[in-house]
Amino acid sequence: MIDAYSLEPWQVPGYLDARDGRLHMGGVDLVALAEARGTPLVVYSEARIRRNARAIREAFSAAGARTMVCYAAKAFAHLEVLRLVRDEGLGVEVNSGGELAKARQTGVPDDRIVFNGVAKTEAEFAQAMAPPIKAINVDSLFELTRLAAVADAHGLTANVALRFAPGLAGGTMPGNDTGAETGKFGLLASELPEALALFRRGTDRLRLAGLHVHVGSQVTDAGVYAEVARFALALVAQAEARLKRPLDHVNLGGGYPLNYVKSPNTASYLAPNLGVSVIAATLAKALAARPDLELVVEPGRAVVGDAAVLLARVENHKRRGEVPWLTLDAGYNVIIESFSYKWYFHALTANRAEDREVGRFRLAGPLCDSGDAFHDVDGEGLVASLLASEPALRTHRTHQGLLRRTLVRLPAYRELPRATTPGDLVAFRDVGAYSVETMSANNGRPRPEVVMLSPEGAVSTLRRRETYADLIAEDEPA
């Protein structure tokens, strides 16, 4: 379980800081912005996205690896974000026909697009071949035969990369672990010969261009990346020996972590100590024997994760015994990962950003759901149930501690200025990845406005705030 911590570590000089008691992003007063635009409000920084994209590209260049960095569009596939990463020299990794259409609309060249996914449709296959993108990452033997049939039926051709599950764990949570052989992603290494046989005896419209291996998101151990590279190179050698020709590239996915917990003493997949320069150096070293083989990587969270803040209004205050509660106008309808993955987003009071008298609060969202809270309702409930059902656990403090550390994945309380009250603004850091893509109008709450700050401080709307009319626009009359 993560312990609550000081207000200090959230500041990033020149990007996020406190001025005159108010939270600023790139010099822009976010409190004034929320007053003008309303809440909930998601604010992105163009400068931060560009900085992150450039840093990743430069890290691989400095490491000496011939690399194509493809931004994982699923993190945030807004057209403006895709334009920004394109301008910074990145390609794009897509997971659907919709994301592919967006990438093409923003001018990303087809030879800089890779397509992942575990349930690609025939229509998506045809879309990805007209014209052919850099690689369709095939997820199973069935997909390979389906792709061949679509190519033959439409007279199209495809560049293919076979995706494999390496059977490795990256130190992340189960929901972000994509490398397990028991999971839904990729082929098994034992299926490589059958896949290659399909190429040899099948249509000449498919060309095997590379192999793909991705171990997961928020990976915390650089050694895992080295193991993934060794696994992939072994499969590359087998494939090249059977095909009697070299492959073009090896795709080692993304999963580059972001430190969500601004405390140096927290050991968790939410607070990794692993920078992109270390990852780049690790992969470059592992691939040094194959300088002819292009490396493809797919970071998403590392590009946009820390580039956005959510501003939510405190709407209610109550006490449960000695515990004060604050309820906000944003919950898991805005940042679903706080509920689905029990993901931690650092909170501060934006209009009291320099207050030093701190209190401990329970924070909750507005939805008609007890789980809509910024603490682990499910984990705390499981611990309470186990302690109630097994008397021996109640008298054994070591067992109780183990249960809480294992089952409770969020802090019970948040430290905020003690004076925080209805009308104040709570800001959640690092909401830039996956939040906007998964927002909903749950409980009839219109989705919030999303804006972008330019390096000069200008504000542009990425997505307008929904209205009540939007909520019923697609409802058919009874």
C-alpha positions as CSV (number, residue, x, y, z in Angstrom):
1,M,0.0,0.0,0.0
2,I,1.3,3.5,-0.8
3,D,1.7,5.8,2.1
4,A,0.6,9.4,1.8
5,Y,3.4,11.9,1.4
6,S,4.4,15.5,1.4
7,L,3.1,18.2,-0.9
8,E,6.6,19.1,-2.2
9,P,7.7,16.6,-4.8
10,W,5.1,17.3,-7.4
11,Q,6.7,20.5,-8.7
12,V,8.7,20.4,-12.0
13,P,10.6,23.7,-12.4
14,G,9.6,25.4,-15.6
15,Y,6.6,23.1,-16.2
16,L,4.4,22.5,-13.1
17,D,4.9,24.8,-10.1
18,A,3.2,27.0,-7.5
19,R,3.1,30.8,-8.0
20,D,1.3,33.0,-5.6
21,G,-0.4,30.0,-4.1
22,R,-1.8,28.7,-7.3
23,L,-0.9,25.8,-9.6
24,H,0.7,26.9,-12.9
25,M,1.6,24.9,-16.1
26,G,4.2,26.4,-18.3
27,G,3.5,29.8,-16.7
28,V,-0.3,29.5,-17.2
29,D,-2.5,29.9,-14.1
30,L,-4.6,26.7,-14.1
31,V,-6.9,28.0,-11.4
32,A,-7.9,31.0,-13.6
33,L,-8.2,28.6,-16.6
34,A,-10.6,26.4,-14.7
35,E,-12.6,29.4,-13.6
36,A,-12.9,30.5,-17.2
37,R,-13.5,27.1,-18.8
38,G,-15.3,25.1,-16.1
39,T,-14.6,21.8,-14.5
40,P,-13.8,19.0,-14.8
41,L,-11.1,20.2,-17.2
42,V,-8.1,18.3,-18.7
43,V,-5.2,20.4,-19.6
44,Y,-2.3,19.2,-21.8
45,S,1.0,20.8,-22.4
46,E,2.3,20.8,-26.0
47,A,5.8,21.7,-24.8
48,R,5.8,18.6,-22.6
49,I,4.6,16.2,-25.3
50,R,7.3,17.6,-27.7
51,R,10.0,17.3,-25.0
52,N,9.1,13.7,-24.2
53,A,8.9,12.6,-27.8
54,R,12.3,14.3,-28.6
55,A,13.9,12.8,-25.4
56,I,12.9,9.3,-26.4
57,R,14.1,9.7,-30.0
58,E,17.4,11.2,-28.9
59,A,18.0,8.6,-26.2
60,F,18.0,5.8,-28.8
61,S,20.1,7.9,-31.2
62,A,22.7,8.5,-28.4
63,A,22.7,4.8,-27.6
64,G,23.6,4.0,-31.2
65,A,20.6,1.9,-32.1
66,R,19.0,2.4,-35.5
67,T,15.5,2.9,-34.2
68,M,12.1,3.8,-35.4
69,V,10.1,5.2,-32.5
70,C,6.3,4.6,-33.1
71,Y,4.1,6.5,-30.7
72,A,1.4,4.2,-29.2
73,A,-1.8,6.0,-30.3
74,K,-3.9,4.2,-27.7
75,A,-2.4,6.4,-25.0
76,F,-4.1,9.5,-26.6
77,A,-5.1,9.4,-30.3
78,H,-6.2,13.0,-30.8
79,L,-5.3,14.4,-34.2
80,E,-3.3,17.2,-32.8
81,V,-1.2,14.9,-30.6
82,L,-0.6,12.7,-33.7
83,R,0.6,15.8,-35.6
84,L,2.9,16.7,-32.8
85,V,4.6,13.4,-32.6
86,R,4.8,13.2,-36.4
87,D,6.6,16.6,-36.4
88,E,9.0,15.3,-33.7
89,G,10.0,12.5,-36.0
90,L,8.0,9.6,-34.5
91,G,5.9,7.0,-36.4
92,V,2.7,5.7,-34.9
93,E,1.6,2.3,-33.5
94,V,-2.2,1.7,-34.0
95,N,-4.6,-0.9,-32.6
96,S,-7.7,-0.4,-34.7
97,G,-8.9,0.8,-38.1
98,G,-10.0,4.0,-36.4
99,E,-6.5,4.8,-35.1
100,L,-5.0,3.9,-38.5
101,A,-7.4,6.3,-40.2
102,K,-6.4,9.1,-37.7
103,A,-2.7,8.5,-38.3
104,R,-3.1,8.7,-42.0
105,Q,-5.3,11.8,-41.7
106,T,-2.5,13.6,-39.9
107,G,0.0,12.7,-42.5
108,V,2.0,10.0,-40.9
109,P,3.6,8.0,-43.7
110,D,2.4,4.5,-44.2
111,D,5.9,3.1,-43.9
112,R,6.0,4.6,-40.3
113,I,2.9,2.9,-39.1
114,V,2.6,-0.5,-37.3
115,F,-0.7,-2.2,-36.5
116,N,-1.2,-4.3,-33.3
117,G,-4.3,-6.0,-31.9
118,V,-5.7,-9.4,-30.9
119,A,-8.9,-9.2,-32.9
120,K,-8.3,-7.5,-36.2
121,T,-11.2,-7.6,-38.6
122,E,-11.0,-8.5,-42.3
123,A,-11.9,-4.9,-43.1
124,E,-9.0,-3.6,-40.9
125,F,-6.6,-6.0,-42.7
126,A,-7.7,-4.6,-46.1
127,Q,-7.4,-1.0,-44.8
128,A,-3.8,-1.7,-43.6
129,M,-2.9,-3.0,-47.0
130,A,-4.2,-0.2,-49.1
131,P,-1.5,1.0,-49.2
132,P,0.7,-1.4,-47.2
133,I,1.9,0.0,-43.8
134,K,5.3,-0.8,-42.3
135,A,4.0,-3.9,-40.6
136,I,0.8,-5.7,-39.5
137,N,1.8,-7.4,-36.3
138,V,0.0,-10.8,-36.6
139,D,-1.2,-12.2,-33.3
140,S,-2.0,-15.8,-34.1
141,L,-1.7,-18.5,-36.7
142,F,-5.4,-18.0,-37.5
143,E,-4.7,-14.3,-38.1
144,L,-2.0,-15.2,-40.5
145,T,-4.2,-17.4,-42.6
146,R,-7.0,-14.7,-42.4
147,L,-4.6,-12.0,-43.6
148,A,-3.5,-14.2,-46.5
149,A,-7.1,-14.8,-47.5
150,V,-7.9,-11.1,-47.4
151,A,-4.8,-10.2,-49.4
152,D,-5.6,-12.8,-52.1
153,A,-9.3,-11.8,-52.2
154,H,-8.5,-8.1,-52.7
155,G,-5.2,-8.4,-54.7
156,L,-3.3,-6.6,-52.0
157,T,0.1,-7.2,-50.3
158,A,1.2,-6.9,-46.7
159,N,4.4,-6.5,-44.6
160,V,4.0,-8.8,-41.7
161,A,5.6,-9.1,-38.3
162,L,4.8,-12.1,-36.1
163,R,4.1,-11.2,-32.5
164,F,5.3,-13.5,-29.8
165,A,4.6,-13.9,-26.1
166,P,8.1,-14.2,-24.4
167,G,6.9,-15.8,-21.2
168,L,8.5,-13.0,-19.2
169,A,7.1,-10.7,-16.5
170,G,8.0,-7.1,-16.3
171,G,7.4,-6.3,-12.6
172,T,4.1,-4.6,-13.5
173,M,0.6,-5.3,-12.4
174,P,-1.2,-8.3,-14.0
175,G,-3.5,-6.1,-16.2
176,N,-0.4,-4.5,-17.8
177,D,1.5,-7.7,-18.3
178,T,1.3,-8.6,-22.0
179,G,4.3,-11.0,-22.1
180,A,2.8,-14.1,-20.3
181,E,2.4,-17.3,-22.3
182,T,-1.0,-17.7,-20.5
183,G,-2.3,-14.3,-21.6
184,K,-4.1,-13.2,-24.8
185,F,-1.3,-11.7,-26.7
186,G,0.9,-13.2,-29.4
187,L,2.0,-16.6,-30.6
188,L,4.1,-19.0,-28.6
189,A,7.7,-19.6,-29.6
190,S,6.8,-23.2,-30.4
191,E,4.4,-21.9,-33.1
192,L,7.2,-20.2,-35.1
193,P,7.9,-23.2,-37.4
194,E,4.2,-23.6,-38.4
195,A,3.9,-19.8,-39.0
196,L,7.0,-19.9,-41.3
197,A,5.5,-22.9,-43.1
198,L,2.4,-20.9,-43.9
199,F,4.6,-18.3,-45.5
200,R,6.5,-20.8,-47.5
201,R,3.5,-22.7,-48.9
202,G,1.0,-19.8,-48.8
203,T,0.5,-16.7,-50.9
204,D,3.4,-14.6,-52.1
205,R,1.3,-11.5,-51.2
206,L,2.6,-11.6,-47.6
207,R,6.2,-10.8,-46.8
208,L,7.7,-11.5,-43.3
209,A,9.4,-8.2,-42.4
210,G,10.1,-8.7,-38.7
211,L,9.2,-10.1,-35.3
212,H,7.4,-8.3,-32.5
213,V,7.7,-8.9,-28.7
214,H,6.2,-6.7,-26.0
215,V,6.4,-7.6,-22.3
216,G,4.0,-5.1,-20.9
217,S,3.4,-1.5,-19.7
218,Q,5.0,0.2,-16.7
219,V,8.0,-2.2,-16.7
220,T,10.3,-1.5,-13.9
221,D,13.4,-3.6,-14.5
222,A,15.9,-2.8,-17.3
223,G,17.0,-6.4,-17.2
224,V,13.7,-7.5,-18.6
225,Y,14.3,-5.5,-21.7
226,A,17.6,-7.3,-22.2
227,E,15.8,-10.7,-21.8
228,V,13.1,-9.7,-24.3
229,A,15.8,-8.7,-26.8
230,R,17.6,-12.0,-26.4
231,F,14.3,-13.9,-26.8
232,A,13.5,-11.9,-30.0
233,L,16.9,-12.3,-31.5
234,A,16.8,-16.1,-31.0
235,L,13.5,-16.2,-32.9
236,V,14.9,-13.9,-35.6
237,A,17.8,-16.3,-36.1
238,Q,15.5,-19.3,-36.5
239,A,13.2,-17.4,-38.9
240,E,16.1,-16.2,-41.1
241,A,17.7,-19.7,-41.2
242,R,14.4,-21.2,-42.4
243,L,13.6,-18.4,-44.9
244,K,17.2,-18.1,-46.0
245,R,17.1,-14.3,-45.9
246,P,17.4,-11.6,-43.3
247,L,14.5,-9.9,-41.7
248,D,14.1,-6.1,-41.7
249,H,13.3,-5.2,-38.1
250,V,12.6,-6.4,-34.6
251,N,9.8,-4.6,-32.7
252,L,10.3,-4.7,-28.9
253,G,7.2,-2.8,-27.9
254,G,7.0,0.0,-25.4
255,G,5.9,0.0,-21.7
256,Y,8.4,2.6,-20.7
257,P,7.4,3.6,-17.2
258,L,6.3,6.9,-15.6
259,N,6.8,7.7,-11.9
260,Y,3.3,8.5,-10.7
261,V,4.2,8.5,-7.0
262,K,6.4,11.6,-6.2
263,S,8.1,10.0,-3.2
264,P,11.6,8.5,-3.3
265,N,10.8,5.9,-0.7
266,T,8.0,4.1,-2.4
267,A,8.8,0.8,-4.1
268,S,6.1,0.0,-6.6
269,Y,5.4,-0.3,-10.3
270,L,3.8,3.1,-9.9
271,A,7.1,4.6,-8.8
272,P,9.9,3.1,-10.9
273,N,13.4,4.4,-11.1
274,L,14.0,3.6,-14.7
275,G,14.6,6.2,-17.4
276,V,14.3,5.9,-21.1
277,S,18.1,6.4,-21.5
278,V,18.7,3.3,-19.5
279,I,16.2,1.3,-21.6
280,A,17.7,2.6,-24.9
281,A,21.2,1.7,-23.8
282,T,20.0,-1.7,-22.6
283,L,18.3,-2.5,-25.9
284,A,21.2,-1.1,-28.0
285,K,23.7,-3.3,-26.2
286,A,21.5,-6.4,-26.6
287,L,21.2,-5.7,-30.4
288,A,24.8,-4.7,-31.0
289,A,25.5,-7.9,-32.9
290,R,22.8,-7.1,-35.4
291,P,23.4,-3.5,-36.6
292,D,21.6,-4.3,-39.8
293,L,18.4,-5.1,-37.9
294,E,16.2,-2.0,-37.4
295,L,14.7,-1.7,-33.9
296,V,11.1,-0.6,-33.6
297,V,9.8,0.6,-30.2
298,E,6.2,1.7,-29.2
299,P,6.2,4.1,-26.3
300,G,2.9,5.8,-25.4
301,R,2.6,6.5,-21.7
302,A,6.2,7.9,-21.8
303,V,5.2,10.5,-24.4
304,V,1.9,11.9,-23.0
305,G,1.5,10.5,-19.5
306,D,3.0,13.4,-17.5
307,A,1.8,16.0,-20.1
308,A,-1.7,16.6,-18.6
309,V,-3.5,17.6,-15.4
310,L,-7.1,17.0,-14.5
311,L,-8.8,19.9,-12.6
312,A,-11.8,18.8,-10.5
313,R,-14.1,20.9,-8.3
314,V,-14.7,20.0,-4.6
315,E,-18.6,19.8,-4.5
316,N,-19.2,18.3,-1.1
317,H,-17.7,17.7,2.3
318,K,-18.7,15.3,5.1
319,R,-17.2,13.3,8.0
320,R,-17.3,9.6,8.8
321,G,-16.3,9.6,12.4
322,E,-13.0,11.4,12.5
323,V,-12.4,11.0,8.8
324,P,-13.1,14.0,6.5
325,W,-14.4,13.2,3.0
326,L,-14.3,15.4,-0.1
327,T,-16.4,14.5,-3.1
328,L,-15.4,15.9,-6.5
329,D,-17.1,16.6,-9.8
330,A,-14.9,14.0,-11.5
331,G,-14.4,10.3,-10.8
332,Y,-13.8,7.2,-12.8
333,N,-16.0,8.6,-15.5
334,V,-13.0,10.8,-16.2
335,I,-10.0,8.7,-15.1
336,I,-11.2,5.1,-15.3
337,E,-7.8,3.7,-14.4
338,S,-8.2,5.0,-10.8
339,F,-11.0,2.3,-10.5
340,S,-10.1,-0.4,-13.0
341,Y,-6.4,-0.7,-12.3
342,K,-6.4,1.1,-8.9
343,W,-4.0,3.5,-10.5
344,Y,-2.5,6.3,-8.4
345,F,-2.6,9.9,-9.6
346,H,-1.0,12.5,-7.3
347,A,-3.5,15.0,-6.0
348,L,-3.0,18.6,-4.8
349,T,-5.2,21.6,-4.2
350,A,-4.6,23.8,-7.1
351,N,-5.8,27.1,-5.5
352,R,-3.9,26.3,-2.2
353,A,-0.7,25.1,-3.9
354,E,1.6,26.6,-1.3
355,D,-0.4,25.9,1.9
356,R,1.8,24.0,4.4
357,E,-0.8,23.0,7.0
358,V,-1.8,19.5,5.8
359,G,-4.8,17.3,6.5
360,R,-5.7,13.7,5.5
361,F,-8.8,13.2,3.4
362,R,-10.8,10.5,1.7
363,L,-11.4,11.6,-1.9
364,A,-14.3,10.4,-3.9
365,G,-16.0,11.0,-7.2
366,P,-19.6,11.9,-8.0
367,L,-20.9,8.7,-9.4
368,C,-23.6,6.5,-7.9
369,D,-21.1,3.8,-7.1
370,S,-19.2,3.2,-3.9
371,G,-16.2,2.2,-5.9
372,D,-16.0,5.7,-7.4
373,A,-13.3,6.8,-4.9
374,F,-9.6,7.6,-5.0
375,H,-8.8,4.9,-2.5
376,D,-8.9,1.1,-2.9
377,V,-12.5,0.3,-1.8
378,D,-12.3,-3.2,-3.1
379,G,-8.9,-4.0,-1.5
380,E,-9.9,-2.5,1.9
381,G,-13.1,-4.5,1.8
382,L,-11.3,-7.8,1.0
383,V,-9.0,-7.3,4.0
384,A,-11.9,-6.5,6.3
385,S,-13.8,-9.5,5.1
386,L,-10.8,-11.9,5.6
387,L,-10.1,-10.5,9.0
388,A,-13.8,-10.9,10.0
389,S,-13.9,-14.5,8.7
390,E,-10.6,-15.7,10.2
391,P,-10.1,-14.8,13.8
392,A,-6.5,-15.9,13.8
393,L,-5.6,-13.2,11.3
394,R,-6.9,-10.5,13.6
395,T,-4.4,-11.4,16.3
396,H,-1.4,-11.7,14.0
397,R,-0.1,-8.3,13.0
398,T,2.4,-9.7,10.5
399,H,-0.4,-11.4,8.6
400,Q,-2.5,-8.3,8.7
401,G,0.3,-6.3,7.3
402,L,0.9,-8.8,4.5
403,L,-2.8,-8.8,3.5
404,R,-2.9,-5.0,3.3
405,R,0.3,-4.7,1.3
406,T,-0.9,-7.4,-1.1
407,L,-4.6,-6.5,-1.5
408,V,-4.7,-2.7,-1.0
409,R,-3.2,-0.9,-3.9
410,L,-4.0,2.7,-3.1
411,P,-3.4,4.9,-0.1
412,A,-6.3,5.1,2.3
413,Y,-6.0,8.9,2.5
414,R,-4.7,11.8,0.5
415,E,-2.7,14.6,2.0
416,L,-4.1,18.0,1.0
417,P,-4.1,21.4,2.6
418,R,-6.2,21.2,5.7
419,A,-8.3,24.1,4.6
420,T,-9.4,22.3,1.4
421,T,-13.2,22.7,1.2
422,P,-16.1,22.8,-1.3
423,G,-15.4,25.3,-4.1
424,D,-11.6,24.5,-4.2
425,L,-9.9,22.8,-7.1
426,V,-8.2,19.4,-6.8
427,A,-5.6,18.8,-9.5
428,F,-4.5,15.2,-10.5
429,R,-1.1,15.0,-12.1
430,D,0.0,12.7,-14.9
431,V,-3.4,11.9,-16.4
432,G,-2.2,12.3,-20.0
433,A,-2.2,8.6,-21.0
434,Y,-5.4,6.6,-21.5
435,S,-7.7,8.9,-19.5
436,V,-9.2,10.9,-22.4
437,E,-9.5,7.8,-24.6
438,T,-11.6,6.0,-21.9
439,M,-13.8,8.8,-20.6
440,S,-17.5,8.1,-20.4
441,A,-20.8,9.9,-19.8
442,N,-21.6,7.6,-16.9
443,N,-24.6,8.7,-14.8
444,G,-25.4,11.2,-17.5
445,R,-22.4,13.4,-16.8
446,P,-21.2,15.0,-20.0
447,R,-17.5,14.4,-20.8
448,P,-15.2,17.3,-19.9
449,E,-13.4,19.8,-22.0
450,V,-9.9,18.9,-23.0
451,V,-7.5,21.8,-23.8
452,M,-3.9,22.2,-24.9
453,L,-1.4,24.9,-23.9
454,S,1.0,26.1,-26.5
455,P,4.6,26.8,-25.6
456,E,3.6,30.5,-25.7
457,G,0.7,29.9,-23.3
458,A,-2.1,30.1,-25.8
459,V,-5.1,27.8,-25.0
460,S,-6.7,25.7,-27.7
461,T,-9.7,23.3,-27.3
462,L,-8.9,19.7,-28.2
463,R,-12.4,18.4,-27.3
464,R,-15.3,20.6,-26.4
465,R,-17.3,20.0,-23.3
466,E,-20.2,17.8,-24.0
467,T,-23.8,19.1,-23.4
468,Y,-27.0,17.4,-22.4
469,A,-28.0,17.5,-26.0
470,D,-24.9,15.4,-26.8
471,L,-26.1,12.8,-24.3
472,I,-29.3,12.1,-26.3
473,A,-28.0,12.9,-29.8
474,E,-27.7,9.2,-30.7
475,D,-30.7,7.9,-28.8
476,E,-33.4,6.6,-31.1
477,P,-36.9,7.9,-30.3
478,A,-39.2,5.4,-28.5
